[in-house]
Amino acid sequence: MNNCAVSRWGLGVVTGAVLSLGVVAVAGAIPGDDSFVTVSGNVQCVGGSYDLSVLDSDIQPAITSYYFADGPDPDNAVAISSSEVLGPVNATASWTPTTSGTHSLWLIGQGRYDEQVTVGPAVVNVLNASDPACAAPTPPPPAGSWG
């Protein structure tokens, strides 16, 4: 009876250790949602220039280098920035969309042990440059001088 109890206890310890390792592995992964990739501007238009960024604290020390890409998933995304070595700063790039429609923006990084780490996507609807929402704001009239 004692051997049976010890075996069950031992099995419980091993199972707990394996589950703990699984939790640690999951905790080290970058979440796959748009909460970390940010795109500047309230409206994005074809031909406009926008800043993409991911905070250093959201990806360190998981990756050593990165690039931003646009596509339906990380494996089919096209690079929109060159590869950069990540230091103790935010990951950033400039993006100028050339087509309208829905864009899925990813940060794709190289992990310390050659694993690919992805962050995103940030899903952005890019408007045609002719859309009224893309018109440059009209500057206010000059202040008149009262004589």
Secondary structure, 3 states (H helix, E strand, C coil): CHHHHHHHHHHHHHHHHHHHHHHHHHHCCCCCCCCCCEECCCCEECCCCEEEEECHHHHCCCEEEEEEEECCCHHHCEECCCCEECCCCCEEEEECCCCCEEEEEEEEEEECCCCEEEEEEEEEEEECCCCHHHCCCCCCCCCCCCC
